[in-house]
Amino acid sequence: MRKLFSTFKGVISVLTLIVYTLFLGIFLFLAILLRFLLPTTLARTYANPLIVEVALIWVGGILWWLRRIHRVQLDMAHDLTLDMQQWNLIIANHQSWLDIFVLFFVTYRKLPVLKFFIKSQLIWVPVAGAAWWALDYPFMSRYSKSYLEKHPEKAGKDLETTKRACEKFSEQPTSVVNFLEGTRFTKAKHQQQQSPYRHLLKPKAGGVAFALQALGEKFSTVIDATLHYEGGAPSTWDVACGRIGKVTIRLQKRHIPDAFLTMDYTNNADDKAAFQAWITQLWQEKDALLESLDNTR
């Protein structure tokens, strides 16, 4: 009986989310149309804030659903000063599609709307893909080594995308989110990588390095976010059915060494090695924190 009720709850949740998204999609497309019709200056003043507001209303509804309907247990701790007028670089581990909403639980309307790098294929997701495009989220393409060997001209395309995105981000306060692992953690990926970390995949430092080079002087702080799900990261269906264990999020302010703001990550081997060593140290500390959270269940 309990399983049947859980399934029914999941079906209702999915249908409600679809209707909710389609309804707000009407206002999103009207705002996008307004941006096309207005001159650039007026579009930035009127259309862009409207697009952001529609997106925030949508996120707010999801957060309400998770808190009030599914009664998600949140254990949040941080000592940060959050301000809508500051630039922030947020680095985090990646376990579930739910991660971004967990970050929103802490930052919603307290920091500028979160901007994160997403796979290029997701631009075709109905309504959401258009929203991400309108919000200037960078769409990244992941190429295999074999593909790059056949198409060497594609090498470095993601870094070019990062640079272009950072140029746009410099125009107004922004919170840039980077999941350093580049993909969600699974045991299979962990074994395939032969990751030296127990709870994490190997971090990819390139995107963060270019963000720091482009916006380092604007960033008020680097926020190191550690996300942990009791009982393991939930699947999409688990979330829809409300089968979510306690969610723990720890945020810590990280000092950016001055040398990283002027480094040449691409062409200077010493700069690259120093930055990767810094990221490795952060990842070791994050792995230890996740281990301690596992042991306190």
C-alpha positions in Angstrom: 0.0 0.0 0.0 2.8 2.4 0.9 4.6 1.6 -2.4 1.3 2.3 -4.3 0.9 5.6 -2.5 4.5 6.6 -3.3 4.0 5.8 -7.0 0.7 7.8 -7.1 2.5 10.7 -5.4 5.3 10.5 -8.0 2.9 10.6 -10.9 1.0 13.6 -9.4 4.3 15.4 -8.7 5.5 15.0 -12.3 2.2 16.1 -13.9 2.0 19.1 -11.6 5.6 20.1 -12.4 4.9 19.8 -16.2 1.7 22.0 -15.9 3.5 24.5 -13.7 6.5 24.7 -16.0 4.3 25.1 -19.1 2.2 27.9 -17.4 5.3 29.9 -16.5 6.7 29.2 -20.0 4.1 31.5 -21.4 5.5 34.4 -19.5 9.1 33.3 -20.3 8.5 33.4 -24.0 6.7 36.7 -23.8 9.8 38.1 -22.0 12.1 36.6 -24.6 10.0 38.2 -27.3 10.2 41.5 -25.6 14.0 41.2 -25.5 14.1 40.7 -29.3 11.8 43.6 -29.9 13.5 46.2 -27.7 16.8 47.9 -28.4 19.8 46.4 -26.6 19.9 49.0 -23.8 16.2 48.8 -23.1 16.2 45.0 -23.3 18.9 44.9 -20.5 16.8 47.3 -18.4 13.4 45.7 -18.8 13.4 42.3 -20.6 16.4 40.7 -18.9 15.2 41.3 -15.3 11.7 40.0 -16.3 13.3 36.8 -17.6 15.3 36.4 -14.4 12.1 37.0 -12.3 10.2 34.3 -14.2 13.0 31.9 -13.6 13.2 32.7 -9.9 9.4 32.2 -9.5 9.8 28.8 -11.1 12.7 27.9 -8.8 10.7 29.2 -5.8 7.9 26.9 -6.7 10.2 23.9 -6.8 11.7 24.8 -3.5 8.3 25.1 -1.9 7.3 21.7 -3.3 10.4 20.1 -1.9 10.0 21.7 1.5 6.3 21.7 2.0 5.1 18.7 0.1 8.0 16.3 0.3 9.3 17.6 3.7 12.9 17.5 2.7 15.2 17.5 5.7 17.9 20.1 5.2 21.0 20.4 7.3 22.6 23.7 6.2 25.6 25.5 7.7 27.7 28.4 6.5 29.3 31.6 7.8 29.0 33.6 4.6 27.7 37.1 4.1 25.2 36.8 1.1 24.5 39.9 -1.0 22.6 40.4 -4.3 25.3 42.9 -5.4 28.3 40.7 -5.3 30.0 38.3 -7.8 30.6 34.8 -6.5 32.3 31.7 -7.8 30.7 28.6 -6.3 32.5 25.2 -6.7 30.8 22.1 -5.7 30.8 18.3 -5.9 28.1 16.8 -8.2 25.9 13.8 -7.2 22.4 14.5 -8.5 20.3 16.8 -10.7 18.9 17.9 -7.4 22.2 19.6 -6.5 21.3 22.9 -8.2 18.1 23.2 -6.2 20.0 22.3 -3.0 22.3 25.3 -3.7 19.2 27.4 -4.3 17.9 26.6 -0.8 20.8 28.6 0.6 21.2 31.3 -2.1 17.6 31.9 -3.3 17.1 35.7 -3.6 20.1 36.2 -1.4 22.7 36.0 -4.2 22.3 36.8 -7.9 20.6 34.0 -9.8 22.9 31.0 -10.1 24.6 30.5 -13.5 25.9 27.1 -14.2 27.5 25.3 -17.1 25.3 22.7 -18.7 25.5 20.1 -21.5 24.7 21.5 -25.0 22.1 18.7 -25.5 19.9 20.2 -22.7 19.1 23.3 -24.8 16.3 21.1 -26.4 14.6 20.5 -23.1 11.1 22.1 -23.5 10.8 25.5 -21.8 13.8 25.0 -19.5 16.2 24.9 -22.4 14.9 28.3 -23.6 15.1 29.7 -20.1 18.7 28.6 -19.8 19.5 30.2 -23.1 17.7 33.4 -22.2 19.6 33.6 -18.9 22.9 33.2 -20.8 23.8 29.9 -19.3 26.9 28.5 -21.1 26.2 25.3 -23.1 29.2 23.0 -23.1 30.0 20.1 -25.5 31.8 17.1 -24.1 34.1 15.4 -26.7 35.8 12.0 -26.2 39.5 11.6 -26.8 38.8 9.5 -30.0 36.5 12.2 -31.3 39.1 15.0 -30.7 41.7 12.9 -32.5 39.5 12.9 -35.6 38.4 16.5 -35.1 41.3 18.4 -33.5 39.6 21.8 -34.3 37.1 21.0 -31.6 39.8 21.0 -28.8 39.4 24.0 -26.6 35.9 24.9 -27.6 34.6 24.6 -24.1 37.2 26.9 -22.8 36.2 29.4 -25.5 32.6 29.1 -24.3 33.8 29.7 -20.8 35.6 32.9 -21.8 32.6 34.2 -23.7 30.3 33.5 -20.8 32.6 35.3 -18.4 32.6 38.4 -20.6 28.8 38.5 -20.2 28.9 37.7 -16.5 31.2 40.7 -16.0 28.4 43.1 -16.9 26.3 42.6 -13.7 26.6 40.7 -10.4 26.6 37.0 -11.0 26.9 33.7 -9.1 28.9 31.3 -11.3 28.5 27.6 -10.3 31.1 25.1 -11.4 30.7 21.4 -10.7 34.4 20.5 -11.0 33.8 16.8 -11.6 32.1 17.7 -14.9 29.5 14.9 -14.4 27.5 13.3 -11.6 29.3 10.9 -9.3 28.5 7.2 -9.8 30.4 4.1 -8.6 31.0 3.1 -12.2 32.5 6.4 -13.2 34.6 6.4 -10.0 36.0 2.9 -10.8 36.6 3.8 -14.5 38.6 7.0 -13.5 40.4 5.1 -10.7 39.8 8.3 -8.7 42.1 8.8 -5.7 39.2 10.1 -3.7 36.7 8.0 -1.9 33.6 10.1 -2.5 34.5 12.2 -5.5 35.6 12.0 -9.1 38.7 13.7 -10.3 38.2 17.5 -10.5 38.7 19.4 -13.8 40.4 22.7 -13.1 40.3 24.4 -16.5 36.9 26.0 -16.3 37.5 27.4 -12.8 40.9 28.7 -13.9 39.5 30.6 -16.8 36.6 32.0 -14.7 39.2 33.3 -12.2 41.3 34.8 -14.9 38.3 36.6 -16.5 36.5 37.7 -13.3 38.9 37.1 -10.5 39.0 40.7 -9.4 35.2 41.0 -9.3 34.6 37.8 -7.3 33.7 38.7 -3.7 34.6 35.2 -2.7 35.0 31.6 -3.7 32.2 29.6 -2.1 33.2 25.9 -1.6 29.9 23.9 -1.4 29.9 20.3 -0.2 26.6 18.4 -0.9 25.7 15.1 0.8 22.6 12.9 0.5 21.8 10.5 3.3 21.5 7.0 1.8 23.0 8.1 -1.5 22.0 10.6 -4.2 18.3 10.2 -5.2 17.1 9.5 -8.7 14.6 11.7 -10.5 11.8 9.3 -9.7 12.9 9.1 -6.1 12.6 12.9 -5.8 9.2 12.9 -7.5 8.0 10.3 -5.0 9.5 12.1 -2.0 12.0 9.4 -1.3 14.8 11.8 -0.2 17.0 11.3 2.8 18.5 14.1 4.8 20.3 16.6 2.6 23.4 18.2 4.1 25.1 21.2 2.6 28.2 22.9 3.9 29.4 26.2 2.5 32.9 27.5 3.2 34.6 30.7 2.1 37.8 30.1 0.3 40.6 32.7 -0.2 41.8 33.1 -3.7 45.6 33.3 -3.9 46.5 36.6 -5.6 48.8 34.7 -8.1 45.8 32.9 -9.6 44.2 36.2 -10.6 47.0 37.0 -13.0 48.1 33.4 -14.0 48.3 32.1 -17.5 46.8 28.7 -17.0 47.0 27.6 -20.7 50.6 28.6 -21.5 52.5 28.6 -18.2 53.2 25.1 -16.9 54.2 26.4 -13.4 50.9 28.4 -13.1 48.9 25.4 -14.2 50.7 23.1 -11.7 50.2 25.5 -8.8 46.5 25.9 -9.6 45.9 22.2 -9.9 47.7 21.6 -6.6 45.3 24.1 -5.0 42.3 22.4 -6.4 43.7 19.0 -5.3 44.0 20.3 -1.7 40.4 21.6 -1.8 39.2 18.2 -3.1 41.1 16.3 -0.4 39.4 18.4 2.3 36.0 17.9 0.6 36.5 14.2 0.5 37.4 14.1 4.2 34.3 16.1 5.0 32.0 13.7 3.0 33.6 10.8 4.8 32.8 12.4 8.2 29.2 13.1 7.1 28.9 9.4 6.0 30.1 8.3 9.4 27.6 10.5 11.3 24.5 9.0 9.7 
